[in-house]
Amino acid sequence: MHILPGYLPGHRFLVFFSGCMEILLGIGLCFQQTRTLSIVGIIIMLAFFLPVHFHMLNDKRASMGLSKWMLIARIPLQFALMCWAYLYLTLL
């Protein structure tokens, strides 16, 4: 919960909700009927996680002791994951 920016309300709920969504979207990938919706959901979720990465980069407590280069590397990785999901979506 420490990695969430202070301006976001309900940190405990957000952590629980995002974890549940990750599980549900992952399961949704396994079925043809829900695969497209799951991929779109994953892209949206990855986009919503971007502010967390920037917050971790700028807040020592939120960084959890990770080095600056690791925190910086996570940002383009987030975009790469979104592109990967989108490319997979276009192949369906």
Buried (B, 14 or more C-beta within 10 A) or exposed (E): EEBBBEEEEEBEEBEEEBEEBEEEBEEBBEEEEBBBEBBBBBBBBBEEBBEBBBBBBEBEEBBEEEEEEEBEEBBEEBEEBBEBBBEBBEEE
